[in-house]
Amino acid sequence: MLQFIFIYVHQVIIELDDATITRLNKVAPARARKRSEFIREAIRRALNEVLERDMERAYREQPDRRAEPAFDAETWEPAPKRRRRGR
């Protein structure tokens, strides 16, 4: 049995100057439906950056005052070594 899940999305109309739309068309052409996903991803990244900045500011304003560190970096496993690809 097929079931469909409908997700309501909001449409946002923005205005771009000629230089910006020209650059956007080069990396995400509208005809390939890449433009919308490119813009959605750019917005997600920008929102995450704002969240990170806010969190960093909050930690600076009210730092963790524990006597001991919250973690011991020496207990971490070493990072895996990168393999070089041969030709």
C-alpha positions in Angstrom: 0.0 0.0 0.0 1.4 3.4 -1.0 1.3 6.1 1.6 2.2 9.7 0.9 3.5 12.2 3.4 2.8 15.8 2.5 5.1 18.4 3.9 3.9 22.0 3.7 6.7 24.3 2.6 6.6 28.1 2.6 7.5 30.0 -0.5 9.8 33.1 0.0 10.4 35.6 -2.8 13.7 37.5 -2.7 15.2 40.1 -5.0 18.7 39.8 -6.2 20.9 42.3 -8.0 22.2 41.4 -11.5 25.7 40.5 -10.4 24.4 38.1 -7.7 21.9 36.4 -10.0 24.6 36.0 -12.7 27.0 34.3 -10.1 24.1 32.2 -8.8 23.2 31.0 -12.3 26.8 29.8 -12.9 26.9 27.5 -9.8 23.2 26.6 -9.6 21.2 26.9 -12.8 17.4 27.2 -12.4 16.6 24.8 -15.2 18.3 21.9 -13.4 16.4 22.6 -10.2 19.7 23.1 -8.4 19.1 26.7 -7.5 16.4 26.1 -4.9 18.5 23.5 -3.1 21.6 25.7 -3.3 19.7 28.6 -1.7 18.1 26.3 1.0 21.5 25.0 1.9 23.0 28.5 2.0 20.2 29.6 4.4 20.7 26.5 6.6 24.4 27.2 6.8 23.8 30.9 7.6 21.3 30.0 10.4 23.7 27.4 11.9 26.5 30.1 11.9 24.2 32.5 13.8 23.4 29.7 16.3 27.1 28.9 16.7 27.9 32.6 17.3 25.1 32.9 19.9 26.2 29.8 21.7 29.8 31.0 21.7 28.7 34.4 23.1 26.7 32.6 25.8 29.6 30.5 26.8 31.9 33.6 27.0 29.4 35.5 29.1 28.8 32.5 31.5 31.8 30.1 31.3 31.8 26.7 32.7 33.3 27.0 36.2 34.0 23.4 37.0 37.2 22.7 38.9 38.1 19.8 36.5 37.8 19.7 32.8 34.6 18.3 31.3 36.7 15.8 29.2 40.1 14.4 29.0 41.5 14.6 25.5 44.1 12.0 26.2 41.4 9.3 26.6 40.2 9.9 23.0 41.2 7.5 20.3 43.8 8.8 17.9 42.5 10.1 14.7 42.7 7.6 11.8 45.6 8.1 9.4 44.8 9.2 5.9 45.6 6.8 3.2 47.3 8.1 0.1 45.9 7.0 -3.2 48.4 5.5 -5.5 48.3 5.8 -9.2 
